[in-house]
């Protein structure tokens, strides 16, 4: 855990939040959203331990949550409509996932620069 970069730690927190949200959805009888949040939570948790995987999953989950937001807002009372707060949370999760992906890119670039500096070969 100490070797994880801050975007990876953020991905762990986001994955845990999604798993809790999945349980709440399942208890409340919103099975489609519960399954979506559970699958995405597991994917984010599994990917958080590798920077490249966190970058890929962050990009993918950003796309998923932004599409879910668009369908939820565009189809009131439809299967992906999570209400005002839920739709807002999907929007925030979409942007947070993209932010995690972008931050992983920065961390990879910084690590590459530090490695190149130690070997005397700057990019």
N, C-alpha and C positions, 0 to 999 in steps of 0.2 A: 504494500500500500504506500510506503514511503517513496518508492521509485516512480510512482505515477505522477504525470504532469497534472496541472490544475484542470485542463479540459477533460482529462480522463476521470478525475475525481468528480467533476461536475456531471459527467456521463453516468457515473455510478449513482449519484444522488438522483438524477433524472430517471434512471431505470428503477430505482427503489420507489420513487414517487408514482411512476406508472403502474407498478405492481400493486401498490396500495389502492390506487384509483381503480384498477381492474377489479379488486375485491369489492370495493364500494359499489361499482356498477353491477356486479353479479348479484350482490345482496339486494340492490334496489330493483332488480328485474330488467336491467338493460343489458341483456346478454350480448348483442352485437358489439356494443361499445366495450363491454368487459373483456370480450375475446380480443378485440383490437388492442386495447391497452395492455393486456397480459402478454400478447405476442410481441408487441413493440418493447415492452419493459424487459422481457427476457433477452431480446436482441440487443438492446442497449447495454444491459448488464454484461452479457457475454463479450461484447465488442470493446468494452471499456478498458480492458487490460492490454490492448495493443493500439498504438496511436493510429496506424493505418486503418485498422478495422473500425476504430471509433470515428475516424474521418468519413469512411464509406457509409457506416450506419447512420451517422449524423446527417449526411446529405440525403440518404434515403428516407429517414424518418421525418426530416424537414419537409420533404415532398409529400409524404403520406399525410402528415398532420395538416399541412396547408390545404391539401385536396379535401380532407375530411371536414375542415372548417368551411371550405367553399360549398360543399354539398350540404352540410348542416345548416348553413345560413340560407342557402338557395332553396331548400326543401323543408319548410317548417313542418314539424310533427312527422318528418320522415324518419327512417331508421338510423340515420347518422346525426340527427338533430339532438344536441345535448343541452339545449336551453341556452339562455343568455350567458351564464357563467361558464358552462361547459364549452360552448363554441369559442368564447374568449380564451379559455385555457388551451384549446386546440391551436388557436392562432399563436399564442405565446410559446407553446411547445414547438410549433413549427419553426418559429424564428430562433428559439433557443437551440434547437437541434442544428440548424444551419450555423449558428454561432459556434457551437462545439466543433463542427467540422472545420470551419475556418480557423479556429484557434489551434486545432491539431496540425493544420498546415504550417502555421507560424512556429509551433514547437518543433516540427520536423525540420524546417529550414534552419532554425537556431541550432539544433543538435548537429545538423550537417555542417554548419559553419564552424562550430566549436571543434568538431572532429577534424575538419580540414585545417584549422589553425594549429592544432596539436601536432599534426604531421608535417606542417610547413607548406601545405598546398592549399592556398586560399582559392575559393571558386571565382 
